[in-house]
């Protein structure tokens, strides 16, 4: 990871768009690396160690979701997916395979830059540590300074965005947090309606925490989520 100028890898086979992104992002002070195929994109991720990957799904040699899957198997770099397909099913598929965000073509440079800023903020392990870095919810221990999660003494490996979501829920343990509240606090302003993001990430957290029934991370349909240390006495749906 770079310590001064963030490095952005853009993987897209549309040369005019690639050139426009290079110009626009460099003008904002980013270092830009480009690739036009899936294979080159995976290689460039390994060689250049970018701070953010901007990945088109429509690549000539492989689907971008496969690229996302391959990168995510060994790297936690934030991935922003670009696609002309705006269907929720396509978004959920990309998120399921490890993407952190999804931008539908056509998009404005300002929108992409905003998404990159959010990705950099959540992807950086060097963020300033909170005043009270350790959160304990039942047998769950979250060290926000070291960005380490343990449940029952067993370390739980999370991606940066998964960690941010869990830490936010833990900081308000016992409270039912609305979809909009969680999205705007964890993803940033402008994400308040992207509820499918939460469904994907909540399911990931349950799997990794060993909570498949949602006893600890509880869903309130149409409302939001609640993190509890022990199952509340009252029933929820």
N, C-alpha and C positions, 0 to 999 in steps of 0.2 A: 504494500500500500504506500502511496505517496504521502508526504507530510506537508507539502505546500500546495502545489497545483494539482487538483484532482485530474485523474486520467480517465477518459471515457472511451470505451470501445464501442464503435457503431458497426453492427453487422447487417448489411442490406445490399441487395444486388441491383437496386435502382440507382444508377450512377448519378442522375440529376439530383435526386433526393439526398444521396450520400454527400455530394458536393455542397448542397445547401446546408446540411447539418454540420459539416466541417466548418464552413464559414461562420454560421450562426453561433456555434458552441465555442469556437476559438475566440470569437469576438467577446465572449463572456469570461475569457481567461482559462478555459479548460484545455488540457492537452488531449488531442484526439488521435486515436488509432482506429483504422478501418479494416474491414474484411468484407468480401462479397460472396462467400460461400459458407456453408455450415462447417466444413472441415477447417477452413481458415479461421472461422470464428472461435472454434474450440481451441485451436492451437494458439491463437492470439491471446485468449484468456489466460492460458498457462504461461506464455512467454512474457507478456506485458503486465500482468497482475493489475488489471484496471480496478478503479474504485467503483465504477458502474458499467454494466453492459446494456446497451440499447440494441435489442434483437428483433429483427423482422421475422415474422413467421413464414413468409413466402419465399424461401430460398431455393435456388435451382437444384441443389444436390440432396437436400433433406428438409423435412419439415422443421421449422424453428422450435417446435415443442420438443423434438428429439434433442436438439442442441441444448435447450434449457435443461432437459433431464440429465444429459451427460455432464454439463457444467456443475449442476447441483450435486452430482454424486461425489465431488471432491472440493467444491468451493462454495463459500457463503456470500460471494459477491452479489450485490443487489442487481437484479435483472428487470429491466423495463421492456416489455414486449410491445412491438408495433404490428398492427394488422389491419387490413381493409375489412376484415370480418368483425362486426360488432355484436354478434349473437352472444348471449350470456353463457351458452354451453361452451363456446370457444374460449371465453374468458376463464371460466371455471377450469377447463382442461389445462390452460396455461398455468394458472395458479396452483393447480394440483401437482404439476410437475416442477414447481419451485420458483415460478416467476413471482416477483414482488409487486409488480404494477402492470397495467395494460392501457395502452393509448391507441385509440382507433383512428385510422387514416380516413380523411385528411385531418391534420391537427395543426395548431399554430406553434411557432417556435417558442412563444411565451409559455404555452401549456407544457411542452416538453421540458423546457428549462425549469419550470416549477416542480415537475415530477422528479427531475434529476436532483434538485436541491433537497427534496424530501428523502430520496434514496440515499444521498450522501449523509444526511443527518442521522438516519436510522442505521446506516451500514457502518458507521465509524465506531470502532471499539475504543476510541480515544476521547469520547465525549466526556464532559466534566461530570464527575461523580456527584450524586445527590448528597445532601447533608446527612441523611440517615440511610446508608446504603443497603442495609440488610432488611428484608421483609420475610416474615414467617407466617404462613397460613397452614394450620394443621401440621402435617409432616412435610410440608413444602417449604424450602428455604431458598430465597432469591437474593443473591449478592449482586446488587446493581453496580457496584464499583468494579468488580471483576467480571461482571456479566456471566455469572455461573449460577445454574439452577440444580438443586438436589431435591429428590423426594425420597424420604425414608433412608437418607444417607447415600442414595444412588444418584450419580450425576446424570442429568438429562441434557442431551445435546440438542440445542435449538438454533435455528437461523436467527440473524439479527432482528428481523421483523417479528418472528414468533416470540423472541425474548421481550421485545418492547410491548407487545400485546399482553403477555402474561404479567409483566411487571406493572402495567397500568391497572389491570384487573386486581392484582394483589394489593396494590396501594389503596384500593377502595374495596377490600374484601368484605363480603357480607351485603354490599349494596348492589341493587340491580341497576346496571349501567345501560342506557339506551344505545341502540345501534349508532345513531348520529354522534352521540358523545364519544363513543369508543373510536369511531372512524376519524373524527376530526382531531382527537388527541393523539392517536397512534399514527395515522396516515397523513393527517394535515388538513387544512381548510380546502374545501372543494371536493372532499371525498364522502360527504355525509350520506349520499344515497347509494354508495357501492356496497350494499349489504352482502352480495355474493362473496366479497373478500372475507368478511367475517365468518361466513359459513365454512369456507375452506380452511381458514386458519384455526377456527375453533375445533374442527375435526382433527387437524394435525396435532394440536396441543393435547387433545384427549388421548390420542394414540400414543404420543410420546410420554405422557404423564401416567399411563396405565389407568386411564379413567374412561373406558369405552362406554359406560352407561351414563356418563355425564353427572356423576354424583358430586364431584368437586367443581367442575366447570358446567354450570347449569344454564340451559336455554329457556328463555321466556318468549315463546313465539309471538312475533309481531312487536316485541318490546326491546329485548336486549339480552344481556348475559350477566351472570353473577358467579363470583368465585368464592367458595366457602371451604373452611377447614374440615368441617364435619357436616354430614347431611342434616339440614334443618328439620325440625320436628313437623312443620306444616307441609302439606303436599303442594307441589307445583306441577305445572303442565308444560 
